[in-house]
Each structure stands twice: as C-alpha cells, then as structure tokens.
Amino acid sequence: MPVTGINHVVLYVRDARQHARFYNEVLGFVEVISHPDGAFAFMRAPASSNHHDLAFFSVGAEAGPSGAGRTTVGMYHVAWAVPTLAELAEVRERLSAKGCLVGTSDHGVNKSLYAHDPDGLEFEVTWITPASFWGTLEHEAIVQPLDLDREIARYGAMTPGNTELAAASS
C-alpha cells in the first residue's frame, strides 16, 4: 500500500463551532462545510488542495477531558507542516497571543511548536529540515530546546523545508 500522507484527521470535541473558529484564527484553516446546529465542521488547511484536512464532531459540553497518555490509550497529537521557518515564527506568535502554546522542541530533523486546542487536545506545527541536512539525525530521537531565531539564522527564514515530505502529508 503506497501511503503518500495523511488525508485528514477527525476529532470528537465538545463544540465543533468553537474548534472551527479556533483553527481558523490560529492556523488559517477555512470551513468547507458545517452542520447548521453545530454537530460537525469540516476544514481545509490554507495551502491544501484536499477536500478537508480536519473535521470536528460535537459530543457536548458535558464530555470529559481526554485521558489519552495518562489514563487511556489514544492519539497524542497531530502535526501540521509549514513550508518555511518564517511561517513557523508567525504561527508561534499567533499561538502565543491566543495563550495556547505549551512548548517548543528542536528534534533535529524538524523544528516544532506544541499547542492545545479549546478542549486541551494537543497539536504540533512543524518545519521539516531539508533532507540534505539530516545526516545521522534521521535515525535519532532528539528533543532539545528550540531556539527559533538561531534556526532562522542557520537555515534562512524563507528556505523551503523538506517539501517532498510536507507535500506528501497534506
């Protein structure tokens, strides 16, 4: 089976409308279709040619928090790729302004921001280092503090990331 990337992610959330607004404001996702009573919302990433990349289904305000990784199995997070470090820096500012940025990491092959959505579900926004720089990093599980200014000085703000990998995941 020649998988070329992730087609879309579907999340159960307390309020699909609230999530649609959030993902529009912080990541620029656009609503493709939604149910008039707020039962669901389907969204497309700004540079995507996919029908939808993200869907939300409302389960109600009384739903408890996800226990994934603490008390239950479940997905840890989904990662969205951006094409340049300049765009990663812009996303960092939007996530910080919204108060949802919870961490950053330099994984060697990718530079990552971590944030929580309105229900506390974690997502990652990442810039994938061009493959020509990977060397042995491809086979290492690196978690270091991210110095985004240093990475911009090293690679350049507008240097395209690993576009083959990023395109395959969109």
N, C-alpha and C positions, 0 to 999 in steps of 0.2 A: 504494500500500500504506500504509494509515494506522497506522504503528507507534505504539504507546502507551507503550512502555517495554521494558525488558529482562525477559524471563520468568525465565530462570535462567542460571547460569554453571556450567560443568563444568570441573574441573581434574584433570589427571593428577598424582598425588602419590606420594611413597614409601609412605606409610601412611595410608589413609583413616581408620582409627580415631583416630590421633593428631590428624589435622586436625579430625575431628568434635569431639573433646574441646576442642581449642584454640578453635575458632569458637564453641562453646558457652560456654566460660569468658570469652572477651573480648568477644564481641558478642551473646551470648544466643541464638544460633541453636539450634533444637531438632531433634533427629534425627527424621525421618519414617520412614525405612526404612534398613536396612543389611543387608549380607550377613553371615551368621554367621562366615565365615572372614576378614572384613575386606576383601573385594575392592572394596566400594563403600559409600558412605554418602550419603544424600540429606538435606538440611537445609532448614528453613524459618526465615526471619527472624522475630523475636519479634512484630512487628506486621503480618506479611504474611498475606494470605488466599490466597496462591499455594500450590499443592501442595508445591513445593520451589523454593528460590531459589538453592541451591548444591548441587553434587554433586561427590563425590571418587571417583576410581577409583585404586586402589593399583597401582603399577607395580613396587614392590620397593625394598628398601633400597640396592641397587646402582645405582639410577638416578642419573645425574649431575645437577648443578645446571642450571637454565635458563640458556641463553645469550642469551635474548631481549634485544635492545637493546645487547648487547655484541658477540656473535659470530654471532647468528642473528636472523631476524625473529621476531616473536611479540608477544603481548599484553603491554603494560606493566603495567597494573593494572586492577582493577575498583573502582568507588566505590559505597559504601553510604551512603544519605542518612538522617540522623536529623532528627526534627521540630523540636528546639529546641537552642539553644546550651547549656542546662543539660545536656542529654543528650550533647552533644559533649564537654563538660568531664568528664562521668562516664566516657565512653569513653576520653578521654585518660588519666585516672587508671588505668583497667584496663590499657590498653596499656603505660603506663609501668611499672606494677607487674610486668607479665609480661616486661618488657625487650625488647619488640618494636617500640616506637615509634621510627621512624627519621627523622621530620621533620614539620614543620607548615608550612602556607602560607596566606596570605591572597590569594585570587585575585579579590578584589573582589566578584564575584557569588556566591562560595562560600568558606567557611572550612573548611580541610581538615587532617586528620591522616593521616599515612602510616605504615604498619607492614609488617612482614614476618611471614609465617606460618612454621610449622616448617620448610618447605623453602626459605624465603627468597623466596617469591613475594610481591610487593608488593600491598597493597590500600589503599584510601583510605576514610576515614569523613568525611563532609562535611555541613555545614549550608548549605542553599541560601538565600541572602539573598532576602527578599521582592522580587518583580519590581518593585514600586513604587520601590525604591531603586536599581535598576540604572542608569538613565540611559544614559550612553555606555559604562559598564562592560561592558555586554553584548557590545560589539564590541572589547574589549581583552583581550589575553593577559597578565594581571597575575600576577606571582609575587613576593610581598612576605612578610616575616616575619609570622607570626600572633601577635598579642597577644590571646589569648582573653579575658582579663579586660577589656581595653578594648572588645572587640566586645560582650561581655555588658553593659557599662555603656552602650554606644551603642544596642543593639537591645533589650536586656532578655533575661534568662535564659530566659523562657518564651514569648517571641514565636515564633509558628509561622513556620517557613521557607516557602519557596515550595512550598506543599502540592500545588498542581496538578502541578508538575514532579516532586516527590517521589513522589506517588501514581502517576504515570504510569510511574515507573521501578521500582516494587515489584511 
